[in-house]
Amino acid sequence: MPNPAPYIDSEGNRFYKLSDAARIVEGVTATTLWRWASKGVTSFGFTLDIKQEPLIHDPRGISPERHTQKETRMLIPEAQVLTLKEILHEAGLSRPVKWCQADRDAVRVAAFRQLRALKVASQVHTRPR
């Protein structure tokens, strides 16, 4: 199955819908990703920068009323989707399963390593010369 196309905002930032992000990440279901996104943080402490995008309803549809009561949709930045995929891959979770304590511990360790690597990379680029 081909990768889903990202949503690109007016500033050129790339985002994915939650269902598309779940397909890319592969280690969690869309429902789990939705719970994390609604809280803004995963169960293992990885912060998600969620963007709320208004839904646009097509006026040319068969019925004039909307088919959903939702006014917005949640979008996750592409960089965070890919980082989340790396974290779950490093923890050995490549498909959605019920996590045991060992899985939770492995994900926490992987998330800690990813966050530390991101902090080190950002410090290298911000040091004065």
C-alpha positions in Angstrom: 0.0 0.0 0.0 1.5 3.4 -1.0 2.2 6.0 1.7 -0.6 8.5 2.2 -0.1 12.0 0.9 0.5 14.6 3.6 -1.5 17.8 4.1 0.8 20.8 3.3 -0.2 24.1 4.9 0.4 27.6 3.5 3.9 27.8 5.1 5.0 24.5 3.6 4.8 22.4 6.8 3.7 18.8 6.2 1.1 17.1 8.4 -0.8 13.8 8.4 -4.3 12.9 9.4 -4.5 10.6 12.4 -5.7 7.6 10.3 -2.8 8.2 7.8 -0.3 8.6 10.6 -1.4 5.3 12.1 -0.8 3.6 8.8 2.7 5.0 8.6 3.6 4.3 12.3 2.3 0.7 12.1 2.9 0.0 15.8 -0.4 1.5 17.1 -4.0 1.7 16.0 -5.7 4.9 14.8 -7.8 4.8 18.0 -4.7 4.8 20.2 -3.1 7.6 18.2 -6.4 9.6 18.5 -6.3 9.2 22.3 -2.7 10.4 22.4 -3.4 13.3 20.1 -6.4 14.5 22.1 -4.1 14.5 25.2 -1.2 16.0 23.4 1.2 13.4 24.8 1.8 9.7 24.3 1.5 7.2 27.2 5.3 7.1 27.3 5.8 10.9 27.5 6.4 11.9 23.8 4.8 15.3 23.2 2.7 15.7 20.1 2.2 19.1 18.5 -1.3 18.7 17.2 -2.7 21.2 14.7 -6.5 21.6 14.5 -7.6 22.2 10.9 -11.2 23.2 10.1 -13.2 20.7 8.0 -14.4 22.0 4.7 -17.7 20.5 3.6 -18.3 20.2 -0.1 -21.4 22.2 -1.0 -21.9 20.1 -4.2 -22.8 17.0 -2.2 -26.1 15.2 -2.5 -27.5 16.3 0.8 -27.0 19.9 2.0 -26.4 18.9 5.6 -23.1 17.7 6.8 -22.4 14.0 7.4 -20.4 14.7 10.5 -20.7 16.9 13.5 -16.9 17.5 13.7 -15.8 21.0 13.0 -12.0 20.3 12.9 -9.6 17.5 12.3 -6.4 16.8 14.2 -3.2 16.8 12.2 0.3 15.6 13.3 3.5 17.0 11.9 5.4 14.7 9.6 8.6 14.8 11.7 6.7 13.6 14.8 5.0 10.8 12.8 8.4 9.6 11.6 10.0 9.9 15.1 7.1 8.0 16.6 7.6 5.3 14.0 11.3 5.1 14.9 10.6 4.8 18.6 8.1 2.0 18.1 10.4 0.2 15.7 13.4 0.5 18.1 11.2 -1.0 20.8 10.3 -3.9 18.5 6.6 -3.0 18.0 5.8 -3.2 14.3 2.1 -4.0 14.6 -0.7 -3.0 17.0 -0.8 -5.4 19.9 -1.7 -5.2 23.6 1.4 -4.0 25.4 2.8 -5.9 28.3 5.1 -4.3 30.9 8.2 -5.2 29.0 6.8 -3.5 25.8 6.0 -0.4 27.8 9.5 -0.3 29.3 11.1 -0.8 25.9 9.1 2.1 24.4 10.0 4.4 27.3 13.7 3.6 26.8 13.4 4.1 23.0 11.6 7.4 23.5 14.2 8.6 26.0 17.0 7.8 23.5 15.2 9.6 20.6 14.5 12.7 22.8 18.1 12.7 23.9 19.4 12.4 20.4 17.1 15.3 19.3 18.3 17.5 22.1 21.9 16.8 21.3 21.3 17.5 17.6 19.6 20.8 18.4 22.5 21.9 20.8 25.1 21.1 18.1 23.3 23.4 15.6 22.7 26.3 18.1 26.2 26.6 19.5 27.9 29.9 18.7 31.0 29.7 16.6 
